[in-house]
């Protein structure tokens, strides 16, 4: 009984984390989000705040 429950929990956890990773990857690579991520990438190099347009 324990082995069956343990196997189910491990498989379910793996599926859950694979789906979460795929969702994060899709979100990061979605074309609509590119401008937001580009602005965040330039932020450490700018002198202004996050809302400044340069």
mmCIF file of the N, C-alpha and C atoms, coordinates in Angstrom:
data_MODEL
# 
_entry.id   MODEL 
# 
loop_
_atom_site.group_PDB 
_atom_site.id 
_atom_site.type_symbol 
_atom_site.label_atom_id 
_atom_site.label_alt_id 
_atom_site.label_comp_id 
_atom_site.label_asym_id 
_atom_site.label_entity_id 
_atom_site.label_seq_id 
_atom_site.pdbx_PDB_ins_code 
_atom_site.Cartn_x 
_atom_site.Cartn_y 
_atom_site.Cartn_z 
_atom_site.occupancy 
_atom_site.B_iso_or_equiv 
_atom_site.pdbx_formal_charge 
_atom_site.auth_seq_id 
_atom_site.auth_comp_id 
_atom_site.auth_asym_id 
_atom_site.auth_atom_id 
_atom_site.pdbx_PDB_model_num 
ATOM 1   N N  . UNK A 1 1  ? 0.828  -1.198 0.000   1.00 0.00 ? 1  UNK A N  1 
ATOM 2   C CA . UNK A 1 1  ? 0.000  0.000  0.000   1.00 0.00 ? 1  UNK A CA 1 
ATOM 3   C C  . UNK A 1 1  ? 0.876  1.268  0.000   1.00 0.00 ? 1  UNK A C  1 
ATOM 4   N N  . UNK A 1 2  ? 1.905  1.269  0.846   1.00 0.00 ? 2  UNK A N  1 
ATOM 5   C CA . UNK A 1 2  ? 2.771  2.444  0.928   1.00 0.00 ? 2  UNK A CA 1 
ATOM 6   C C  . UNK A 1 2  ? 3.513  2.667  -0.381  1.00 0.00 ? 2  UNK A C  1 
ATOM 7   N N  . UNK A 1 3  ? 3.986  1.581  -0.991  1.00 0.00 ? 3  UNK A N  1 
ATOM 8   C CA . UNK A 1 3  ? 4.734  1.706  -2.242  1.00 0.00 ? 3  UNK A CA 1 
ATOM 9   C C  . UNK A 1 3  ? 3.849  2.281  -3.354  1.00 0.00 ? 3  UNK A C  1 
ATOM 10  N N  . UNK A 1 4  ? 2.591  1.855  -3.391  1.00 0.00 ? 4  UNK A N  1 
ATOM 11  C CA . UNK A 1 4  ? 1.674  2.349  -4.412  1.00 0.00 ? 4  UNK A CA 1 
ATOM 12  C C  . UNK A 1 4  ? 1.385  3.841  -4.198  1.00 0.00 ? 4  UNK A C  1 
ATOM 13  N N  . UNK A 1 5  ? 1.147  4.226  -2.971  1.00 0.00 ? 5  UNK A N  1 
ATOM 14  C CA . UNK A 1 5  ? 0.877  5.628  -2.660  1.00 0.00 ? 5  UNK A CA 1 
ATOM 15  C C  . UNK A 1 5  ? 2.104  6.500  -2.922  1.00 0.00 ? 5  UNK A C  1 
ATOM 16  N N  . UNK A 1 6  ? 3.276  5.989  -2.570  1.00 0.00 ? 6  UNK A N  1 
ATOM 17  C CA . UNK A 1 6  ? 4.521  6.717  -2.808  1.00 0.00 ? 6  UNK A CA 1 
ATOM 18  C C  . UNK A 1 6  ? 4.772  6.902  -4.303  1.00 0.00 ? 6  UNK A C  1 
ATOM 19  N N  . UNK A 1 7  ? 4.552  5.866  -5.074  1.00 0.00 ? 7  UNK A N  1 
ATOM 20  C CA . UNK A 1 7  ? 4.735  5.940  -6.522  1.00 0.00 ? 7  UNK A CA 1 
ATOM 21  C C  . UNK A 1 7  ? 3.761  6.932  -7.138  1.00 0.00 ? 7  UNK A C  1 
ATOM 22  N N  . UNK A 1 8  ? 2.514  6.908  -6.698  1.00 0.00 ? 8  UNK A N  1 
ATOM 23  C CA . UNK A 1 8  ? 1.520  7.848  -7.205  1.00 0.00 ? 8  UNK A CA 1 
ATOM 24  C C  . UNK A 1 8  ? 1.904  9.285  -6.872  1.00 0.00 ? 8  UNK A C  1 
ATOM 25  N N  . UNK A 1 9  ? 2.375  9.528  -5.646  1.00 0.00 ? 9  UNK A N  1 
ATOM 26  C CA . UNK A 1 9  ? 2.758  10.875 -5.241  1.00 0.00 ? 9  UNK A CA 1 
ATOM 27  C C  . UNK A 1 9  ? 3.969  11.365 -6.041  1.00 0.00 ? 9  UNK A C  1 
ATOM 28  N N  . UNK A 1 10 ? 4.919  10.491 -6.286  1.00 0.00 ? 10 UNK A N  1 
ATOM 29  C CA . UNK A 1 10 ? 6.102  10.882 -7.058  1.00 0.00 ? 10 UNK A CA 1 
ATOM 30  C C  . UNK A 1 10 ? 5.736  11.193 -8.505  1.00 0.00 ? 10 UNK A C  1 
ATOM 31  N N  . UNK A 1 11 ? 4.911  10.371 -9.095  1.00 0.00 ? 11 UNK A N  1 
ATOM 32  C CA . UNK A 1 11 ? 4.489  10.594 -10.474 1.00 0.00 ? 11 UNK A CA 1 
ATOM 33  C C  . UNK A 1 11 ? 3.641  11.860 -10.583 1.00 0.00 ? 11 UNK A C  1 
ATOM 34  N N  . UNK A 1 12 ? 2.730  12.038 -9.646  1.00 0.00 ? 12 UNK A N  1 
ATOM 35  C CA . UNK A 1 12 ? 1.897  13.238 -9.655  1.00 0.00 ? 12 UNK A CA 1 
ATOM 36  C C  . UNK A 1 12 ? 2.718  14.501 -9.461  1.00 0.00 ? 12 UNK A C  1 
ATOM 37  N N  . UNK A 1 13 ? 3.701  14.446 -8.577  1.00 0.00 ? 13 UNK A N  1 
ATOM 38  C CA . UNK A 1 13 ? 4.577  15.595 -8.368  1.00 0.00 ? 13 UNK A CA 1 
ATOM 39  C C  . UNK A 1 13 ? 5.400  15.914 -9.597  1.00 0.00 ? 13 UNK A C  1 
ATOM 40  N N  . UNK A 1 14 ? 5.883  14.886 -10.262 1.00 0.00 ? 14 UNK A N  1 
ATOM 41  C CA . UNK A 1 14 ? 6.660  15.098 -11.483 1.00 0.00 ? 14 UNK A CA 1 
ATOM 42  C C  . UNK A 1 14 ? 5.811  15.751 -12.562 1.00 0.00 ? 14 UNK A C  1 
ATOM 43  N N  . UNK A 1 15 ? 4.605  15.246 -12.752 1.00 0.00 ? 15 UNK A N  1 
ATOM 44  C CA . UNK A 1 15 ? 3.704  15.829 -13.752 1.00 0.00 ? 15 UNK A CA 1 
ATOM 45  C C  . UNK A 1 15 ? 3.392  17.273 -13.398 1.00 0.00 ? 15 UNK A C  1 
ATOM 46  N N  . UNK A 1 16 ? 3.127  17.538 -12.133 1.00 0.00 ? 16 UNK A N  1 
ATOM 47  C CA . UNK A 1 16 ? 2.825  18.901 -11.674 1.00 0.00 ? 16 UNK A CA 1 
ATOM 48  C C  . UNK A 1 16 ? 3.981  19.853 -11.978 1.00 0.00 ? 16 UNK A C  1 
ATOM 49  N N  . UNK A 1 17 ? 5.202  19.466 -11.637 1.00 0.00 ? 17 UNK A N  1 
ATOM 50  C CA . UNK A 1 17 ? 6.344  20.346 -11.858 1.00 0.00 ? 17 UNK A CA 1 
ATOM 51  C C  . UNK A 1 17 ? 6.676  20.506 -13.338 1.00 0.00 ? 17 UNK A C  1 
ATOM 52  N N  . UNK A 1 18 ? 6.468  19.474 -14.142 1.00 0.00 ? 18 UNK A N  1 
ATOM 53  C CA . UNK A 1 18 ? 6.683  19.603 -15.586 1.00 0.00 ? 18 UNK A CA 1 
ATOM 54  C C  . UNK A 1 18 ? 5.676  20.592 -16.170 1.00 0.00 ? 18 UNK A C  1 
ATOM 55  N N  . UNK A 1 19 ? 4.426  20.504 -15.744 1.00 0.00 ? 19 UNK A N  1 
ATOM 56  C CA . UNK A 1 19 ? 3.417  21.451 -16.228 1.00 0.00 ? 19 UNK A CA 1 
ATOM 57  C C  . UNK A 1 19 ? 3.716  22.876 -15.771 1.00 0.00 ? 19 UNK A C  1 
ATOM 58  N N  . UNK A 1 20 ? 4.172  23.042 -14.540 1.00 0.00 ? 20 UNK A N  1 
ATOM 59  C CA . UNK A 1 20 ? 4.528  24.378 -14.048 1.00 0.00 ? 20 UNK A CA 1 
ATOM 60  C C  . UNK A 1 20 ? 5.714  24.940 -14.827 1.00 0.00 ? 20 UNK A C  1 
ATOM 61  N N  . UNK A 1 21 ? 6.717  24.106 -15.113 1.00 0.00 ? 21 UNK A N  1 
ATOM 62  C CA . UNK A 1 21 ? 7.873  24.552 -15.886 1.00 0.00 ? 21 UNK A CA 1 
ATOM 63  C C  . UNK A 1 21 ? 7.469  24.939 -17.293 1.00 0.00 ? 21 UNK A C  1 
ATOM 64  N N  . UNK A 1 22 ? 6.605  24.122 -17.911 1.00 0.00 ? 22 UNK A N  1 
ATOM 65  C CA . UNK A 1 22 ? 6.142  24.429 -19.263 1.00 0.00 ? 22 UNK A CA 1 
ATOM 66  C C  . UNK A 1 22 ? 5.361  25.742 -19.269 1.00 0.00 ? 22 UNK A C  1 
ATOM 67  N N  . UNK A 1 23 ? 4.543  25.986 -18.245 1.00 0.00 ? 23 UNK A N  1 
ATOM 68  C CA . UNK A 1 23 ? 3.802  27.242 -18.158 1.00 0.00 ? 23 UNK A CA 1 
ATOM 69  C C  . UNK A 1 23 ? 4.725  28.438 -18.006 1.00 0.00 ? 23 UNK A C  1 
ATOM 70  N N  . UNK A 1 24 ? 5.748  28.312 -17.171 1.00 0.00 ? 24 UNK A N  1 
ATOM 71  C CA . UNK A 1 24 ? 6.709  29.405 -16.994 1.00 0.00 ? 24 UNK A CA 1 
ATOM 72  C C  . UNK A 1 24 ? 7.488  29.658 -18.282 1.00 0.00 ? 24 UNK A C  1 
ATOM 73  N N  . UNK A 1 25 ? 7.845  28.592 -18.983 1.00 0.00 ? 25 UNK A N  1 
ATOM 74  C CA . UNK A 1 25 ? 8.579  28.734 -20.235 1.00 0.00 ? 25 UNK A CA 1 
ATOM 75  C C  . UNK A 1 25 ? 7.720  29.398 -21.303 1.00 0.00 ? 25 UNK A C  1 
ATOM 76  N N  . UNK A 1 26 ? 6.481  29.002 -21.402 1.00 0.00 ? 26 UNK A N  1 
ATOM 77  C CA . UNK A 1 26 ? 5.563  29.622 -22.366 1.00 0.00 ? 26 UNK A CA 1 
ATOM 78  C C  . UNK A 1 26 ? 5.376  31.095 -22.040 1.00 0.00 ? 26 UNK A C  1 
ATOM 79  N N  . UNK A 1 27 ? 5.206  31.416 -20.756 1.00 0.00 ? 27 UNK A N  1 
ATOM 80  C CA . UNK A 1 27 ? 5.044  32.818 -20.343 1.00 0.00 ? 27 UNK A CA 1 
ATOM 81  C C  . UNK A 1 27 ? 6.286  33.638 -20.698 1.00 0.00 ? 27 UNK A C  1 
ATOM 82  N N  . UNK A 1 28 ? 7.452  33.080 -20.449 1.00 0.00 ? 28 UNK A N  1 
ATOM 83  C CA . UNK A 1 28 ? 8.694  33.820 -20.709 1.00 0.00 ? 28 UNK A CA 1 
ATOM 84  C C  . UNK A 1 28 ? 8.948  34.019 -22.193 1.00 0.00 ? 28 UNK A C  1 
ATOM 85  N N  . UNK A 1 29 ? 8.517  33.083 -23.018 1.00 0.00 ? 29 UNK A N  1 
ATOM 86  C CA . UNK A 1 29 ? 8.790  33.165 -24.452 1.00 0.00 ? 29 UNK A CA 1 
ATOM 87  C C  . UNK A 1 29 ? 7.628  33.724 -25.265 1.00 0.00 ? 29 UNK A C  1 
ATOM 88  N N  . UNK A 1 30 ? 6.541  34.071 -24.614 1.00 0.00 ? 30 UNK A N  1 
ATOM 89  C CA . UNK A 1 30 ? 5.380  34.621 -25.326 1.00 0.00 ? 30 UNK A CA 1 
ATOM 90  C C  . UNK A 1 30 ? 5.763  35.962 -25.943 1.00 0.00 ? 30 UNK A C  1 
ATOM 91  N N  . UNK A 1 31 ? 5.516  36.182 -27.242 1.00 0.00 ? 31 UNK A N  1 
ATOM 92  C CA . UNK A 1 31 ? 5.940  37.416 -27.915 1.00 0.00 ? 31 UNK A CA 1 
ATOM 93  C C  . UNK A 1 31 ? 5.389  38.688 -27.273 1.00 0.00 ? 31 UNK A C  1 
ATOM 94  N N  . UNK A 1 32 ? 4.218  38.641 -26.700 1.00 0.00 ? 32 UNK A N  1 
ATOM 95  C CA . UNK A 1 32 ? 3.620  39.826 -26.087 1.00 0.00 ? 32 UNK A CA 1 
ATOM 96  C C  . UNK A 1 32 ? 4.436  40.320 -24.886 1.00 0.00 ? 32 UNK A C  1 
ATOM 97  N N  . UNK A 1 33 ? 5.178  39.446 -24.218 1.00 0.00 ? 33 UNK A N  1 
ATOM 98  C CA . UNK A 1 33 ? 5.948  39.806 -23.030 1.00 0.00 ? 33 UNK A CA 1 
ATOM 99  C C  . UNK A 1 33 ? 7.368  40.265 -23.349 1.00 0.00 ? 33 UNK A C  1 
ATOM 100 N N  . UNK A 1 34 ? 7.762  40.252 -24.606 1.00 0.00 ? 34 UNK A N  1 
ATOM 101 C CA . UNK A 1 34 ? 9.143  40.566 -24.958 1.00 0.00 ? 34 UNK A CA 1 
ATOM 102 C C  . UNK A 1 34 ? 9.544  41.977 -24.546 1.00 0.00 ? 34 UNK A C  1 
ATOM 103 N N  . UNK A 1 35 ? 8.677  42.956 -24.781 1.00 0.00 ? 35 UNK A N  1 
ATOM 104 C CA . UNK A 1 35 ? 9.011  44.338 -24.440 1.00 0.00 ? 35 UNK A CA 1 
ATOM 105 C C  . UNK A 1 35 ? 9.225  44.498 -22.931 1.00 0.00 ? 35 UNK A C  1 
ATOM 106 N N  . UNK A 1 36 ? 8.393  43.857 -22.155 1.00 0.00 ? 36 UNK A N  1 
ATOM 107 C CA . UNK A 1 36 ? 8.510  43.934 -20.693 1.00 0.00 ? 36 UNK A CA 1 
ATOM 108 C C  . UNK A 1 36 ? 9.835  43.330 -20.216 1.00 0.00 ? 36 UNK A C  1 
ATOM 109 N N  . UNK A 1 37 ? 10.220 42.182 -20.773 1.00 0.00 ? 37 UNK A N  1 
ATOM 110 C CA . UNK A 1 37 ? 11.463 41.533 -20.370 1.00 0.00 ? 37 UNK A CA 1 
ATOM 111 C C  . UNK A 1 37 ? 12.680 42.297 -20.887 1.00 0.00 ? 37 UNK A C  1 
ATOM 112 N N  . UNK A 1 38 ? 12.577 42.894 -22.069 1.00 0.00 ? 38 UNK A N  1 
ATOM 113 C CA . UNK A 1 38 ? 13.674 43.720 -22.576 1.00 0.00 ? 38 UNK A CA 1 
ATOM 114 C C  . UNK A 1 38 ? 13.901 44.925 -21.669 1.00 0.00 ? 38 UNK A C  1 
ATOM 115 N N  . UNK A 1 39 ? 12.825 45.558 -21.221 1.00 0.00 ? 39 UNK A N  1 
ATOM 116 C CA . UNK A 1 39 ? 12.949 46.698 -20.313 1.00 0.00 ? 39 UNK A CA 1 
ATOM 117 C C  . UNK A 1 39 ? 13.564 46.258 -18.984 1.00 0.00 ? 39 UNK A C  1 
ATOM 118 N N  . UNK A 1 40 ? 13.182 45.104 -18.489 1.00 0.00 ? 40 UNK A N  1 
ATOM 119 C CA . UNK A 1 40 ? 13.749 44.595 -17.242 1.00 0.00 ? 40 UNK A CA 1 
ATOM 120 C C  . UNK A 1 40 ? 15.227 44.259 -17.405 1.00 0.00 ? 40 UNK A C  1 
ATOM 121 N N  . UNK A 1 41 ? 15.628 43.801 -18.586 1.00 0.00 ? 41 UNK A N  1 
ATOM 122 C CA . UNK A 1 41 ? 17.035 43.474 -18.827 1.00 0.00 ? 41 UNK A CA 1 
ATOM 123 C C  . UNK A 1 41 ? 17.899 44.729 -18.865 1.00 0.00 ? 41 UNK A C  1 
ATOM 124 N N  . UNK A 1 42 ? 17.335 45.848 -19.343 1.00 0.00 ? 42 UNK A N  1 
ATOM 125 C CA . UNK A 1 42 ? 18.091 47.103 -19.410 1.00 0.00 ? 42 UNK A CA 1 
ATOM 126 C C  . UNK A 1 42 ? 18.093 47.860 -18.086 1.00 0.00 ? 42 UNK A C  1 
ATOM 127 N N  . UNK A 1 43 ? 17.242 47.504 -17.169 1.00 0.00 ? 43 UNK A N  1 
ATOM 128 C CA . UNK A 1 43 ? 17.073 48.242 -15.918 1.00 0.00 ? 43 UNK A CA 1 
ATOM 129 C C  . UNK A 1 43 ? 18.358 48.375 -15.093 1.00 0.00 ? 43 UNK A C  1 
ATOM 130 N N  . UNK A 1 44 ? 19.180 47.339 -14.915 1.00 0.00 ? 44 UNK A N  1 
ATOM 131 C CA . UNK A 1 44 ? 20.401 47.518 -14.113 1.00 0.00 ? 44 UNK A CA 1 
ATOM 132 C C  . UNK A 1 44 ? 21.397 48.506 -14.708 1.00 0.00 ? 44 UNK A C  1 
ATOM 133 N N  . UNK A 1 45 ? 21.311 48.747 -16.004 1.00 0.00 ? 45 UNK A N  1 
ATOM 134 C CA . UNK A 1 45 ? 22.254 49.648 -16.664 1.00 0.00 ? 45 UNK A CA 1 
ATOM 135 C C  . UNK A 1 45 ? 21.767 51.087 -16.717 1.00 0.00 ? 45 UNK A C  1 
ATOM 136 N N  . UNK A 1 46 ? 20.512 51.340 -16.344 1.00 0.00 ? 46 UNK A N  1 
ATOM 137 C CA . UNK A 1 46 ? 19.971 52.690 -16.433 1.00 0.00 ? 46 UNK A CA 1 
ATOM 138 C C  . UNK A 1 46 ? 20.162 53.438 -15.120 1.00 0.00 ? 46 UNK A C  1 
ATOM 139 N N  . UNK A 1 47 ? 20.173 54.769 -15.218 1.00 0.00 ? 47 UNK A N  1 
ATOM 140 C CA . UNK A 1 47 ? 20.303 55.606 -14.036 1.00 0.00 ? 47 UNK A CA 1 
ATOM 141 C C  . UNK A 1 47 ? 18.972 55.913 -13.410 1.00 0.00 ? 47 UNK A C  1 
ATOM 142 N N  . UNK A 1 48 ? 17.903 55.791 -14.161 1.00 0.00 ? 48 UNK A N  1 
ATOM 143 C CA . UNK A 1 48 ? 16.571 56.140 -13.678 1.00 0.00 ? 48 UNK A CA 1 
ATOM 144 C C  . UNK A 1 48 ? 15.865 54.977 -13.027 1.00 0.00 ? 48 UNK A C  1 
ATOM 145 N N  . UNK A 1 49 ? 14.584 55.183 -12.825 1.00 0.00 ? 49 UNK A N  1 
ATOM 146 C CA . UNK A 1 49 ? 13.750 54.162 -12.221 1.00 0.00 ? 49 UNK A CA 1 
ATOM 147 C C  . UNK A 1 49 ? 13.156 53.219 -13.256 1.00 0.00 ? 49 UNK A C  1 
ATOM 148 N N  . UNK A 1 50 ? 12.330 52.291 -12.823 1.00 0.00 ? 50 UNK A N  1 
ATOM 149 C CA . UNK A 1 50 ? 11.760 51.317 -13.751 1.00 0.00 ? 50 UNK A CA 1 
ATOM 150 C C  . UNK A 1 50 ? 10.755 51.896 -14.733 1.00 0.00 ? 50 UNK A C  1 
ATOM 151 N N  . UNK A 1 51 ? 10.205 53.082 -14.447 1.00 0.00 ? 51 UNK A N  1 
ATOM 152 C CA . UNK A 1 51 ? 9.216  53.685 -15.329 1.00 0.00 ? 51 UNK A CA 1 
ATOM 153 C C  . UNK A 1 51 ? 9.817  54.654 -16.345 1.00 0.00 ? 51 UNK A C  1 
ATOM 154 N N  . UNK A 1 52 ? 11.119 54.886 -16.283 1.00 0.00 ? 52 UNK A N  1 
ATOM 155 C CA . UNK A 1 52 ? 11.766 55.807 -17.219 1.00 0.00 ? 52 UNK A CA 1 
ATOM 156 C C  . UNK A 1 52 ? 11.880 55.169 -18.595 1.00 0.00 ? 52 UNK A C  1 
ATOM 157 N N  . UNK A 1 53 ? 11.542 55.950 -19.624 1.00 0.00 ? 53 UNK A N  1 
ATOM 158 C CA . UNK A 1 53 ? 11.673 55.496 -21.003 1.00 0.00 ? 53 UNK A CA 1 
ATOM 159 C C  . UNK A 1 53 ? 12.923 56.125 -21.590 1.00 0.00 ? 53 UNK A C  1 
ATOM 160 N N  . UNK A 1 54 ? 13.868 55.323 -22.059 1.00 0.00 ? 54 UNK A N  1 
ATOM 161 C CA . UNK A 1 54 ? 15.083 55.846 -22.667 1.00 0.00 ? 54 UNK A CA 1 
ATOM 162 C C  . UNK A 1 54 ? 15.231 55.326 -24.047 1.00 0.00 ? 54 UNK A C  1 
# 
